[in-house]
């Protein structure tokens, strides 16, 4: 098992180019299976989940090439769907959550698919109901094989339909959209997720020949076409990495410039961090976080404690609540974190408490953070349970006194490309063991 050994207390300075969006990348990689032509993807983050999904397509018979510099070329000419019923495919798809979105592209193009229980972060129950009910609304027949532990999907009778999603699930929306673009008739998807990731997927599909209206809204209208062709697509900057680096700069009193961002695609992320007393400014497409000795977490306008909670876009991303919690540890004042979506995501707080963090875990969904100011954390040994908890631990270790070790860093590397190399270039002291 690989570890990071971190010497805390280092002040960072310099420029960072934000990687391509992980969640968008997983969707558009799955969309490559909708055509036999070559799809070129640019600004793709070179992280474990992305490599795992490319490995799955390669196993199924796709021609996958990596020229370098974030560019991948994929041609899914003759995929062997019989391989989706093998033990090897079960293990490969079970290692990452994004594999579930191959079901939509397989249903759309081949009218059949298999879904094994997907893997990913251990952050609580992550049901597939929205995906499966969306497929059923399109006319797909779904059978659960209890002996094998997989869902068998038959899309031979699929047709355009009105689909009301149970929740505004990003991956659920992506799955139904990919199934619908090659399904005869008109499909309307209401309560669709409208995160920038879904917008990016829809734009790629339109460039491939799909007919989609309402992109960026929660009502998508799709007119099915017979075939799609190749296209080229460039990933947006990862807004979760942007939020992570804003938190890092604040906690380490560093001056960091994040390069070439689309301000609109960040939504309310910068303003939430500004509400915690973090100072930043834009210079064209660049965002500078200004190092400061201390920051005040603030309160609501009526003086009550500020509550930071997650919500579907354009609300605050649940992936950033772990970062906000860590930021609160070194601020002045108190905040409450309300994680509504996942019941296990806040359990990593015991590691931050061991560092000296003042946290009251009220229940699986809520935690009160009482800021102790700069210098209040000490180095400890920790184990990362998931991507976002892991990066919160890393930022806390970088701002703590002494030495910390983080085990199971494979979890962090599922979402952050060469994180140690990139941060060390700015002055961090992170050793890979």
Rosetta blueprint (number, residue, H / E / L):
1 X L
2 X L
3 X E
4 X E
5 X E
6 X E
7 X E
8 X L
9 X L
10 X L
11 X L
12 X L
13 X E
14 X E
15 X E
16 X E
17 X E
18 X L
19 X L
20 X E
21 X L
22 X H
23 X H
24 X H
25 X H
26 X H
27 X H
28 X H
29 X H
30 X H
31 X H
32 X H
33 X H
34 X H
35 X L
36 X L
37 X L
38 X E
39 X E
40 X E
41 X E
42 X E
43 X L
44 X L
45 X L
46 X L
47 X L
48 X H
49 X H
50 X H
51 X H
52 X H
53 X H
54 X H
55 X H
56 X H
57 X H
58 X H
59 X H
60 X L
61 X L
62 X L
63 X E
64 X E
65 X E
66 X E
67 X E
68 X E
69 X L
70 X L
71 X E
72 X E
73 X E
74 X E
75 X E
76 X L
77 X L
78 X L
79 X L
80 X L
81 X H
82 X H
83 X H
84 X H
85 X H
86 X L
87 X H
88 X H
89 X H
90 X H
91 X H
92 X H
93 X H
94 X L
95 X L
96 X L
97 X H
98 X H
99 X H
100 X H
101 X H
102 X H
103 X H
104 X H
105 X H
106 X H
107 X H
108 X H
109 X H
110 X H
111 X L
112 X E
113 X E
114 X E
115 X E
116 X E
117 X L
118 X L
119 X L
120 X L
121 X L
122 X L
123 X L
124 X L
125 X L
126 X L
127 X L
128 X L
129 X H
130 X H
131 X H
132 X H
133 X H
134 X H
135 X H
136 X H
137 X H
138 X L
139 X L
140 X L
141 X E
142 X E
143 X E
144 X E
145 X E
146 X L
147 X L
148 X L
149 X L
150 X E
151 X E
152 X E
153 X E
154 X E
155 X L
156 X L
157 X L
158 X L
159 X L
160 X L
161 X L
162 X E
163 X E
164 X E
165 X L
166 X L
167 X L
168 X L
169 X L
170 X H
171 X H
172 X H
173 X H
174 X H
175 X H
176 X H
177 X H
178 X H
179 X H
180 X H
181 X L
182 X L
183 X L
184 X L
185 X L
186 X E
187 X E
188 X E
189 X E
190 X E
191 X L
192 X L
193 X L
194 X L
195 X L
196 X H
197 X H
198 X H
199 X H
200 X H
201 X H
202 X H
203 X H
204 X H
205 X H
206 X H
207 X H
208 X L
209 X L
210 X L
211 X E
212 X E
213 X E
214 X L
215 X L
216 X L
217 X L
218 X L
219 X E
220 X E
221 X E
222 X E
223 X E
224 X L
225 X L
226 X L
227 X L
228 X L
229 X L
230 X L
231 X E
232 X E
233 X E
234 X E
235 X L
236 X L
237 X E
238 X L
239 X H
240 X H
241 X H
242 X H
243 X H
244 X H
245 X H
246 X H
247 X H
248 X H
249 X H
250 X H
251 X H
252 X L
253 X L
254 X L
255 X E
256 X E
257 X E
258 X E
259 X E
260 X L
261 X L
262 X L
263 X H
264 X H
265 X H
266 X H
267 X L
268 X L
269 X H
270 X H
271 X H
272 X H
273 X H
274 X H
275 X L
276 X L
277 X L
278 X L
279 X L
280 X E
281 X E
282 X E
283 X E
284 X L
285 X L
286 X E
287 X E
288 X E
289 X E
290 X L
291 X L
292 X L
293 X L
294 X L
295 X L
296 X E
297 X L
298 X L
299 X L
300 X L
301 X L
302 X L
303 X L
304 X L
305 X L
306 X E
307 X E
308 X E
309 X E
310 X L
311 X L
312 X L
313 X L
314 X L
315 X L
316 X L
317 X L
318 X H
319 X H
320 X H
321 X H
322 X H
323 X H
324 X H
325 X H
326 X H
327 X H
328 X H
329 X H
330 X L
331 X L
332 X E
333 X L
334 X E
335 X E
336 X E
337 X E
338 X E
339 X L
340 X L
341 X L
342 X L
343 X L
344 X L
345 X L
346 X L
347 X L
348 X L
349 X H
350 X H
351 X H
352 X H
353 X H
354 X H
355 X L
356 X L
357 X L
358 X E
359 X E
360 X E
361 X E
362 X E
363 X E
364 X L
365 X L
366 X E
367 X E
368 X E
369 X E
370 X E
371 X L
372 X L
373 X L
374 X L
375 X L
376 X L
377 X L
378 X E
379 X L
380 X L
381 X E
382 X E
383 X E
384 X L
385 X L
386 X L
387 X H
388 X H
389 X H
390 X H
391 X H
392 X H
393 X H
394 X H
395 X H
396 X H
397 X H
398 X H
399 X H
400 X L
401 X E
402 X L
403 X E
404 X E
405 X E
406 X E
407 X E
408 X L
409 X L
410 X H
411 X H
412 X H
413 X H
414 X L
415 X L
416 X L
417 X L
418 X L
419 X H
420 X H
421 X H
422 X H
423 X H
424 X H
425 X L
426 X L
427 X L
428 X L
429 X L
430 X E
431 X E
432 X E
433 X L
